[in-house]
């Protein structure tokens, strides 16, 4: 979970925290090996030089030899050895030249491999100007956008960083830690600690605790309601479900199937009937039988947004819920953030539950939804079974990113 965002930010921070990446170390290892070859060749070159001296000495001795035949034969052999040595020396020289060219290429590659923050360390020291800040923030902004952070969150981060960095005397080696600290602090401000749903329900002294769930069709809303019902039932609470999605075909049957699996009661009307009336009847049923919790499923048709929002407003007005919970699919990123924003503007959201968090490789949408709603994420859907509902842990998420 959050692997993609973690990987992206890790690449940014690690390149500043460490002087060399693993790849640069590998390059340096290869560089060291090439340098060993140079040393070896240098030794061979020295041996050749010594051999040359010996050859010259032998030549001088041969010239003093009175046996002309021996002189001719020996001189010929010495000349050949000298020629072979010269050829070998030339080859060594060529190899040395190639190695030096390779070393130069490796050094250039090492320079290219310096990361975003490592370049910052070299380029900036204290009193960073606004132009310099804009230059390095662009790279960070790309990473954040790629990981589904909303523009609003990024703009807030930028504004805070500008206040904390521009014109201040920062040592260049402290800059990455400062940026990381500011990111963590902002994420902590956005990702509120979730409340304990069970405790909140038990705190209500009179009447059933009513929860209305909102969300777009296809996000796993009805299944998530079943997961919440399963969790509350295991905590000893009694539950009734309200099938207030009277618009989508088979929505009532879907809720009934979950209810049958969990041995729970569903209050329903005919398709096309008033969803608010279904909610009203479910609450009346709960009051009459002293049931602890009413969970209300609602429609999520986005192709008629205005009608949908009016319908949700009426359900809220009639049911007077204790909680209004938005259910969104975390992997759709900014689309989910836009959905949450619309529901929050029109109805007001008290908390969110995000589905498919187990396959969310980015995680930025969680930060964005916390920002646009200003309310906590309380649970994450992390699988297909009724038990796959995990309490959201902001600290754990932030830690997993950094």
Secondary structure, DSSP 8 states (H G I E B T S, - for coil): --HHHHHHHHHHHHHHHSSS-HHHHHHHHHHHHHHHHHHHHHHHHHHHHHHHHHHHHHHHHHHT-S-HHHHHHHHHHHHHHHHHHHHHHHHHHHHHHHHHHHHHHHHHHHHHT--HHHHHHHH--SSB-HHHHHHHHHHHHHHHHHTT--HHHHHHHHHHHHHHHBTS---GGGHHHHHHHHHHHHHHHHS-----HHHHHHH--SS-EEEEEE--TTSSHHHHHHHHHHHHHHTT--EEEEE---SSTTHHHHHHHHHHHHT-EEE---TTS-HHHHHHHHHHHHHHTT-SEEEEE----GGGHHHHHHHHHHHHHHH--SEEEEEEEGGGTHHHHHHHHHHHHHT--SEEEEE-GGG-S--HHHHHHHHHH-S-EEEEE-SSSTT-EEE--HHHHHHHH-
